[in-house]
Amino acid sequence: MKRLEIIGGGPAGAGAALAARGHYDRIIVYEAQDRLAAKPCGRGIPVLGDIGYEPPRSVVYHRIRRAIMYVDGELLFELRDVFNGYIVDKTGFLEGAFASAGAEVVYGAKYNPGLGRVRVGGSSIEPSPGSALFAGGHPYYTGEKILAIQYRLATSHFDDADHLEIYFDTGILGYYYVFPAEPGTVDVGVGGFMDYKGLKTRLDRFIEQDERLRDAKRLKLEGARIAAGGIAYGRIGGLEKIGEAAGYVLPLTGEGIRPSMLSGMAAAKSLAAGGDPRRGMEEEWITRAIKVQRRILEAVKGMEPKERRSLLKGLTPRVHAEVALGRLDKGVIARELASKPRLALRLLKLLG
Ligand SMILES: Cc1cc2nc3c(=O)[nH]c(=O)nc-3n(C[C@H](O)[C@H](O)[C@H](O)COP(=O)(O)OP(=O)(O)OC[C@H]3O[C@@H](n4cnc5c(N)ncnc54)[C@H](O)[C@@H]3O)c2cc1C
């Protein structure tokens, strides 16, 4: 009997399970918590064409068709047609993905990397590197991380929203986001290169300054680290890391659900074919996108806020989308920036 064991029931584990469907007799997911998606998240995902699993309507809170972008309080533009996605009930989304993969999820099953074992009920299991993957998320990531924190606010102002709002703050090399959430609520957060106290002060001020948000009841405040340092492969207890644990987050945007799923799929496909899971991930298109975004982030880190602002303002909406979503089509970028050859050259050089 051929079985695949996956440590961690997040998007990376879900991607691995979806790709493993049909290749294994049993797919078993060991999840430390007693529910999926316990970690805070904005829950925004682009259409998942590459993954071949779209969220069922029952888990979609909002269909997203636009993104409105601001830089340092000034309207940059509205992205239409190029941004297409969802805000999902992440727990339901992941449960649906595991069910569709025919995977069994075992809750309260924490893998102990030191012992290389998972305790399940009274017994203990030792997953083996040839048939197991590690998808434990950001705590196991060894590269640079940033902090993101978010409030859930009670307001029905965004109940019919079909858009995301992004407010770049060049001072913290990050952004505030306003993402519609379940009916009667909205998630307002910030992520950037700053400590908790600094981020919270700025987020409170951001909310105070917005008349739609300032009087809304604050239901909860939560936060977590996000991998921003790019790809960092490795093993935990001998098992190959996939997803955010291996750096599968787009460093400029913090988008981690789709990249983690893609890495899990690539690793599981490779493993099922008797190959090296890392090789599978290396060859996946999102890997290049993460590397390029990390190079851009490095370049932007070395700039003054004023220069960052002029860069953000100099790019066309289409180029913003190419970079943010990781498609990075050189032809599109060259065409869009034809009237700004110096900027085009600089960006194309970072694309490699
Ligand atoms: C505030 C915030 C907002 C975000 N918003 C977005 C967004 O809108 N869109 C987006 O695409 N990304 C967003 N992200 C990033 C995204 O949440 C993550 O990158 C993504 O969930 C990573 O998927 P993963 O499966 O690799 O890890 P995780 O989602 O962290 O899943 C790991 C799972 O493994 C389990 N686990 C951990 N250790 C063990 C162990 N030892 N044994 C067993 N199980 C274990 C955990 O309980 C967890 O369920 C956000 C992140 C933060 C912090």
The ligand as an ORCA input file, in Angstrom:
! r2SCAN-3c Opt
* xyz 0 1
  C      -1.612     38.685      8.720
  C      -1.354     37.852      7.483
  C      -2.133     38.049      6.347
  C      -1.915     37.265      5.209
  N      -2.736     37.449      4.130
  C      -2.558     36.671      3.029
  C      -3.452     36.795      1.927
  O      -4.415     37.576      1.942
  N      -3.230     36.005      0.837
  C      -2.188     35.118      0.776
  O      -2.029     34.444     -0.254
  N      -1.334     34.966      1.818
  C      -1.521     35.711      2.951
  N      -0.686     35.520      4.026
  C       0.361     34.469      3.951
  C      -0.272     33.072      4.097
  O      -1.123     33.049      5.219
  C       0.792     31.984      4.253
  O       1.911     32.252      3.442
  C       0.271     30.586      3.882
  O      -0.816     30.221      4.686
  C       1.416     29.559      4.032
  O       0.920     28.259      3.790
  P       1.667     26.980      4.439
  O       0.765     25.829      4.196
  O       3.051     26.901      3.948
  O       1.759     27.294      5.993
  P       0.589     27.558      7.056
  O      -0.606     28.175      6.437
  O       1.242     28.264      8.202
  O       0.174     26.102      7.490
  C       1.034     25.294      8.264
  C       0.181     24.283      9.013
  O       1.043     23.336      9.654
  C       0.644     23.153     10.986
  N       1.850     22.771     11.745
  C       2.887     23.564     12.099
  N       3.817     22.852     12.749
  C       3.362     21.584     12.809
  C       3.875     20.376     13.368
  N       5.052     20.352     14.019
  N       3.146     19.241     13.238
  C       1.934     19.252     12.592
  N       1.401     20.372     12.058
  C       2.108     21.519     12.165
  C       0.070     24.505     11.398
  O      -0.825     24.374     12.482
  C      -0.648     24.928     10.107
  O      -1.967     24.440     10.034
  C      -0.870     36.288      5.188
  C      -0.081     36.091      6.329
  C      -0.330     36.858      7.475
  C       0.519     36.624      8.689
*
